[in-house]
């Protein structure tokens, strides 16, 4: 994923990829006051938890894709 974003000429710090367990890493991300947007792809149950935590923080921008069995979702634009 990191190599794909480097090849797309994104400015530094536009996309940050963090790996870790949801209970620690994910919870810190969705409740952190200095994060502007979170995108999550995964189960409906975890997505519901993300929405609850986000609703109690200052985070305003959230993108959720829920219900997929695979946590990796890449789409190629059609030309």
Secondary structure in CASP SS format (residue, H / E / C, confidence):
PFRMAT SS
TARGET T0000
AUTHOR 0000-0000-0000
METHOD secondary structure of the structure
MODEL  1
X C 1.00
X H 1.00
X H 1.00
X H 1.00
X H 1.00
X H 1.00
X H 1.00
X C 1.00
X C 1.00
X C 1.00
X C 1.00
X C 1.00
X C 1.00
X C 1.00
X C 1.00
X C 1.00
X C 1.00
X C 1.00
X C 1.00
X C 1.00
X C 1.00
X H 1.00
X H 1.00
X H 1.00
X H 1.00
X H 1.00
X H 1.00
X H 1.00
X H 1.00
X H 1.00
X H 1.00
X C 1.00
X C 1.00
X C 1.00
X C 1.00
X C 1.00
X E 1.00
X E 1.00
X E 1.00
X E 1.00
X E 1.00
X E 1.00
X C 1.00
X H 1.00
X H 1.00
X H 1.00
X H 1.00
X H 1.00
X H 1.00
X H 1.00
X H 1.00
X H 1.00
X H 1.00
X H 1.00
X H 1.00
X C 1.00
X C 1.00
X C 1.00
X C 1.00
X C 1.00
X E 1.00
X E 1.00
X E 1.00
X E 1.00
X E 1.00
X E 1.00
X C 1.00
X C 1.00
X C 1.00
X C 1.00
X C 1.00
X C 1.00
X C 1.00
X C 1.00
X C 1.00
X C 1.00
X C 1.00
X C 1.00
X C 1.00
END
